[in-house]
């Protein structure tokens, strides 16, 4: 049984959010959280560790697209994003959640056999779809989910609230498409103000949808 990308036995100690119509706030991201939500058995092969290191290299993206045998990652991601924008106009959190679920279903439909590719395909396709949403003041990148199985790739998103605060969450589109894991210290404190290790504030803050100021000051 492959351990790469945590396709080995997974221990789910709380709901993974499947079937939800909006995000849930999971526990703050930490070593304890990773041990709580993932459990992989077996040692990762050397090639899995190499792929995890190369996850953000362009040549590997080309290999992924070849593996999909005609599956256009960029076009499919944009299609998911456009559908979500139409379905949830001016509702950025719902759009992000819709994209997360859309990509999750998309990669499942692709029936990828190489599960080292699968988690990375989820993360890269979500990144493309998130960017296609064009939510002002937002960013998305790849992040390391867990290293015990040789590298598991997930996503980190950064958004700006109407109050001007920057929030950072991790999303594992492959296993937890409806759960946001608070990542930055500020975001963790927002949802767990007493620092007791539980999510006390599960409300998502309204996002700043104003267009960034692109004016250049004259010299």
C-alpha positions in Angstrom: 0.0 0.0 0.0 1.4 3.4 -1.0 2.0 5.8 1.9 2.6 8.8 -0.4 0.2 11.7 -0.3 -1.4 9.9 2.7 -3.4 7.5 0.5 -2.6 4.9 3.2 -5.0 4.5 6.1 -6.3 7.8 7.3 -7.6 8.5 10.7 -10.4 11.0 10.7 -11.1 12.2 14.2 -13.6 14.8 13.3 -16.0 15.4 10.4 -14.2 16.0 7.1 -17.0 18.4 6.0 -18.2 16.4 3.0 -21.8 17.4 2.2 -21.5 20.8 3.7 -22.6 23.9 1.8 -20.1 26.2 3.5 -16.8 26.1 5.3 -16.3 24.8 8.8 -13.4 26.1 11.0 -11.2 23.3 12.0 -8.6 23.2 14.7 -5.6 25.5 14.5 -2.8 24.1 12.3 -0.1 22.5 14.4 1.8 19.2 14.8 -0.9 18.0 17.1 -3.6 18.8 14.4 -1.6 16.9 11.8 -1.4 13.9 14.0 -5.1 14.2 14.7 -6.3 14.3 11.1 -3.7 12.2 9.3 -2.4 8.7 9.9 -0.2 7.0 7.3 1.5 3.7 7.7 4.7 2.6 6.0 7.8 4.4 4.9 7.7 6.7 2.0 9.7 5.7 -1.1 12.6 7.9 -2.1 10.9 9.1 -5.3 7.9 10.4 -3.2 10.3 12.6 -1.2 11.9 13.8 -4.4 8.5 14.7 -5.9 7.5 16.5 -2.7 10.6 18.7 -3.1 9.8 19.3 -6.8 6.2 20.0 -6.2 6.3 23.7 -7.4 8.7 23.1 -10.3 7.2 23.7 -13.8 8.5 20.5 -15.4 6.6 18.4 -12.9 3.4 20.3 -13.8 3.9 19.3 -17.4 4.2 15.6 -16.3 1.0 15.9 -14.4 -0.9 17.2 -17.5 0.6 14.4 -19.5 -0.7 11.9 -16.9 -4.2 13.3 -17.2 -4.1 12.3 -20.9 -6.0 15.3 -22.3 -7.2 16.7 -19.0 -6.5 20.5 -19.3 -5.7 21.6 -15.7 -5.9 25.3 -16.4 -9.0 25.2 -18.5 -10.8 22.9 -16.1 -9.8 25.1 -13.1 -11.1 28.2 -14.8 -14.4 26.5 -15.7 -14.9 25.5 -12.0 -14.1 29.1 -10.9 -16.5 30.7 -13.5 -19.3 28.4 -12.4 -18.7 29.3 -8.8 -18.6 33.0 -9.5 -22.0 32.8 -11.3 -23.6 30.7 -8.6 -22.3 32.8 -5.7 -22.1 36.4 -6.9 -20.4 38.8 -4.4 -20.1 35.9 -1.9 -16.3 35.3 -1.8 -16.3 32.6 1.0 -19.0 30.6 -0.8 -17.0 31.0 -4.0 -13.9 29.6 -2.4 -15.8 26.8 -0.8 -17.5 26.0 -4.2 -14.1 25.9 -5.9 -12.7 23.7 -3.2 -15.5 21.2 -3.7 -15.4 21.6 -7.5 -11.7 20.7 -7.7 -12.1 17.8 -5.3 -14.8 16.3 -7.6 -12.8 17.1 -10.7 -9.7 15.2 -9.5 -11.8 12.3 -8.4 -13.4 12.2 -11.8 -9.9 12.2 -13.5 -9.4 8.7 -11.9 -5.7 9.3 -11.3 -3.9 6.1 -10.4 -0.6 7.7 -9.2 -1.5 9.1 -5.8 1.7 11.0 -5.5 0.3 13.0 -8.4 -3.2 13.1 -6.9 -2.6 15.3 -3.9 -0.3 17.6 -6.0 -3.0 17.8 -8.7 -5.6 18.8 -6.1 -3.3 21.5 -4.8 -2.2 22.9 -8.1 -5.7 22.8 -9.7 -7.2 24.6 -6.6 -4.4 27.2 -6.9 -5.4 27.9 -10.5 -9.1 28.0 -9.7 -8.7 30.2 -6.7 -6.7 32.7 -8.7 -9.4 32.6 -11.4 -11.9 33.8 -8.8 -10.0 37.1 -8.8 -10.9 38.0 -5.2 -9.3 41.3 -4.3 -6.4 41.3 -1.8 -6.2 37.5 -1.8 -3.3 35.1 -2.4 -3.0 31.3 -2.7 0.1 29.1 -2.6 1.1 25.5 -2.0 1.9 24.3 1.5 3.2 21.2 3.2 0.4 19.2 4.8 2.3 16.3 6.3 5.8 14.8 5.8 5.4 11.5 7.6 4.3 9.9 4.3 7.0 11.5 2.1 5.2 14.8 1.4 1.6 15.8 1.2 0.8 19.0 -0.6 -2.2 21.2 0.4 -2.9 24.9 -0.1 -2.6 28.1 2.0 -4.9 31.0 1.3 -4.5 34.6 2.5 -7.5 37.0 2.5 -8.1 40.5 3.7 -11.2 41.4 5.9 -13.2 44.5 5.7 -11.5 45.6 8.9 -8.1 45.4 7.2 -6.9 42.2 8.9 -5.0 39.5 6.9 -6.2 36.0 7.6 -4.4 32.8 6.6 -5.9 29.4 6.4 -4.8 26.0 5.1 -7.1 23.8 2.9 -6.7 20.2 2.1 -8.9 19.9 -1.0 -8.3 16.2 -1.4 -9.4 15.1 2.1 -11.1 18.1 3.7 -12.6 20.4 1.0 -15.0 22.1 3.5 -12.7 22.8 6.3 -10.4 25.8 6.9 -7.5 25.3 9.3 -6.4 28.6 10.9 -2.7 29.0 10.1 -1.2 32.4 11.1 -0.9 33.4 14.7 -3.5 36.2 14.2 -6.0 33.8 12.6 -5.5 31.2 15.3 -6.2 33.8 18.0 -9.3 35.0 16.1 -10.9 31.6 16.3 -9.4 30.4 19.6 -9.1 33.7 21.6 -8.5 31.8 24.9 -5.8 29.6 23.4 -7.5 26.4 24.7 -7.0 24.4 21.6 -10.6 24.4 20.4 -12.5 26.5 17.9 -14.6 28.9 19.9 -15.3 31.5 17.2 -16.5 29.7 14.1 -17.7 32.8 12.2 -15.9 33.8 9.0 -15.1 37.5 8.7 -16.5 39.5 5.8 -13.8 40.1 3.1 -12.7 43.3 1.6 -14.0 43.2 -2.0 -12.8 46.7 -2.9 -10.4 46.8 -5.9 -6.7 47.4 -5.0 -5.5 50.9 -5.5 -3.5 50.8 -8.7 -2.8 54.6 -8.9 0.8 55.5 -9.2 2.0 58.6 -7.3 3.4 61.2 -9.7 7.0 62.3 -9.1 
